[in-house]
Amino acid sequence: MLQGCSVKSNEAPPPPQVKPIGMANPADVYCTKIGGKLNAKENAAGQYSTCTLPSGQEIESWELFRRDHPVKK
């Protein structure tokens, strides 16, 4: 008799593993790293995020990132 692997009929196969598509948004990562809270927003130009800082100030995530990480010339 030949036998192989089988799945019991009442068991569903495990769901496929979802892998991240790419790197997380550095501005959003920075916001949470400094204790901020991300807020998803949308306007006519598209989607963007703001960061509510622990002080209560709300600032666009990339504006915050650029403010705290100036380009060195």
CNS distance restraints for C-alpha pairs under 8 A (distance, minus, plus):
assign (resid   7 and name CA) (resid  11 and name CA) 6.85 0.50 0.50
assign (resid  24 and name CA) (resid  28 and name CA) 7.68 0.50 0.50
assign (resid  24 and name CA) (resid  29 and name CA) 6.98 0.50 0.50
assign (resid  25 and name CA) (resid  29 and name CA) 6.25 0.50 0.50
assign (resid  26 and name CA) (resid  30 and name CA) 6.04 0.50 0.50
assign (resid  27 and name CA) (resid  31 and name CA) 6.28 0.50 0.50
assign (resid  27 and name CA) (resid  61 and name CA) 5.40 0.50 0.50
assign (resid  27 and name CA) (resid  62 and name CA) 5.29 0.50 0.50
assign (resid  27 and name CA) (resid  64 and name CA) 7.50 0.50 0.50
assign (resid  27 and name CA) (resid  65 and name CA) 5.34 0.50 0.50
assign (resid  28 and name CA) (resid  32 and name CA) 6.55 0.50 0.50
assign (resid  28 and name CA) (resid  38 and name CA) 6.91 0.50 0.50
assign (resid  28 and name CA) (resid  49 and name CA) 7.60 0.50 0.50
assign (resid  28 and name CA) (resid  51 and name CA) 7.73 0.50 0.50
assign (resid  28 and name CA) (resid  61 and name CA) 6.09 0.50 0.50
assign (resid  28 and name CA) (resid  62 and name CA) 7.88 0.50 0.50
assign (resid  29 and name CA) (resid  33 and name CA) 6.07 0.50 0.50
assign (resid  30 and name CA) (resid  34 and name CA) 6.33 0.50 0.50
assign (resid  30 and name CA) (resid  65 and name CA) 6.90 0.50 0.50
assign (resid  31 and name CA) (resid  35 and name CA) 6.63 0.50 0.50
assign (resid  31 and name CA) (resid  36 and name CA) 5.03 0.50 0.50
assign (resid  31 and name CA) (resid  37 and name CA) 6.86 0.50 0.50
assign (resid  31 and name CA) (resid  38 and name CA) 6.99 0.50 0.50
assign (resid  31 and name CA) (resid  51 and name CA) 6.00 0.50 0.50
assign (resid  31 and name CA) (resid  53 and name CA) 7.68 0.50 0.50
assign (resid  31 and name CA) (resid  61 and name CA) 6.76 0.50 0.50
assign (resid  31 and name CA) (resid  64 and name CA) 7.85 0.50 0.50
assign (resid  31 and name CA) (resid  65 and name CA) 7.81 0.50 0.50
assign (resid  32 and name CA) (resid  36 and name CA) 4.81 0.50 0.50
assign (resid  32 and name CA) (resid  37 and name CA) 6.07 0.50 0.50
assign (resid  32 and name CA) (resid  38 and name CA) 7.11 0.50 0.50
assign (resid  34 and name CA) (resid  53 and name CA) 7.96 0.50 0.50
assign (resid  35 and name CA) (resid  53 and name CA) 6.77 0.50 0.50
assign (resid  35 and name CA) (resid  54 and name CA) 6.25 0.50 0.50
assign (resid  36 and name CA) (resid  51 and name CA) 5.85 0.50 0.50
assign (resid  36 and name CA) (resid  52 and name CA) 5.33 0.50 0.50
assign (resid  36 and name CA) (resid  53 and name CA) 4.38 0.50 0.50
assign (resid  36 and name CA) (resid  54 and name CA) 5.75 0.50 0.50
assign (resid  37 and name CA) (resid  51 and name CA) 5.48 0.50 0.50
assign (resid  37 and name CA) (resid  52 and name CA) 5.09 0.50 0.50
assign (resid  37 and name CA) (resid  53 and name CA) 6.61 0.50 0.50
assign (resid  38 and name CA) (resid  49 and name CA) 6.53 0.50 0.50
assign (resid  38 and name CA) (resid  50 and name CA) 5.88 0.50 0.50
assign (resid  38 and name CA) (resid  51 and name CA) 4.77 0.50 0.50
assign (resid  38 and name CA) (resid  52 and name CA) 6.51 0.50 0.50
assign (resid  39 and name CA) (resid  49 and name CA) 5.41 0.50 0.50
assign (resid  39 and name CA) (resid  50 and name CA) 5.17 0.50 0.50
assign (resid  39 and name CA) (resid  51 and name CA) 6.15 0.50 0.50
assign (resid  39 and name CA) (resid  52 and name CA) 7.46 0.50 0.50
assign (resid  40 and name CA) (resid  47 and name CA) 7.32 0.50 0.50
assign (resid  40 and name CA) (resid  48 and name CA) 6.21 0.50 0.50
assign (resid  40 and name CA) (resid  49 and name CA) 4.62 0.50 0.50
assign (resid  40 and name CA) (resid  50 and name CA) 6.70 0.50 0.50
assign (resid  41 and name CA) (resid  47 and name CA) 5.76 0.50 0.50
assign (resid  41 and name CA) (resid  48 and name CA) 5.29 0.50 0.50
assign (resid  41 and name CA) (resid  49 and name CA) 5.43 0.50 0.50
assign (resid  41 and name CA) (resid  50 and name CA) 7.22 0.50 0.50
assign (resid  42 and name CA) (resid  46 and name CA) 5.50 0.50 0.50
assign (resid  42 and name CA) (resid  47 and name CA) 4.30 0.50 0.50
assign (resid  42 and name CA) (resid  48 and name CA) 6.04 0.50 0.50
assign (resid  43 and name CA) (resid  47 and name CA) 6.48 0.50 0.50
assign (resid  48 and name CA) (resid  60 and name CA) 7.84 0.50 0.50
assign (resid  49 and name CA) (resid  60 and name CA) 6.11 0.50 0.50
assign (resid  49 and name CA) (resid  61 and name CA) 5.79 0.50 0.50
assign (resid  50 and name CA) (resid  58 and name CA) 6.46 0.50 0.50
assign (resid  50 and name CA) (resid  59 and name CA) 5.38 0.50 0.50
assign (resid  50 and name CA) (resid  60 and name CA) 4.05 0.50 0.50
assign (resid  50 and name CA) (resid  61 and name CA) 4.82 0.50 0.50
assign (resid  51 and name CA) (resid  58 and name CA) 5.50 0.50 0.50
assign (resid  51 and name CA) (resid  59 and name CA) 5.36 0.50 0.50
assign (resid  51 and name CA) (resid  60 and name CA) 6.02 0.50 0.50
assign (resid  51 and name CA) (resid  61 and name CA) 5.42 0.50 0.50
assign (resid  51 and name CA) (resid  64 and name CA) 7.94 0.50 0.50
assign (resid  52 and name CA) (resid  56 and name CA) 5.82 0.50 0.50
assign (resid  52 and name CA) (resid  57 and name CA) 5.60 0.50 0.50
assign (resid  52 and name CA) (resid  58 and name CA) 4.28 0.50 0.50
assign (resid  52 and name CA) (resid  59 and name CA) 6.53 0.50 0.50
assign (resid  53 and name CA) (resid  57 and name CA) 5.35 0.50 0.50
assign (resid  53 and name CA) (resid  58 and name CA) 6.25 0.50 0.50
assign (resid  53 and name CA) (resid  59 and name CA) 7.85 0.50 0.50
assign (resid  59 and name CA) (resid  63 and name CA) 6.89 0.50 0.50
assign (resid  59 and name CA) (resid  64 and name CA) 6.35 0.50 0.50
assign (resid  60 and name CA) (resid  64 and name CA) 6.31 0.50 0.50
assign (resid  61 and name CA) (resid  65 and name CA) 6.24 0.50 0.50
assign (resid  62 and name CA) (resid  66 and name CA) 6.04 0.50 0.50
assign (resid  63 and name CA) (resid  67 and name CA) 6.00 0.50 0.50
assign (resid  64 and name CA) (resid  68 and name CA) 6.23 0.50 0.50
assign (resid  65 and name CA) (resid  69 and name CA) 5.86 0.50 0.50
assign (resid  66 and name CA) (resid  70 and name CA) 5.57 0.50 0.50
assign (resid  66 and name CA) (resid  71 and name CA) 7.88 0.50 0.50
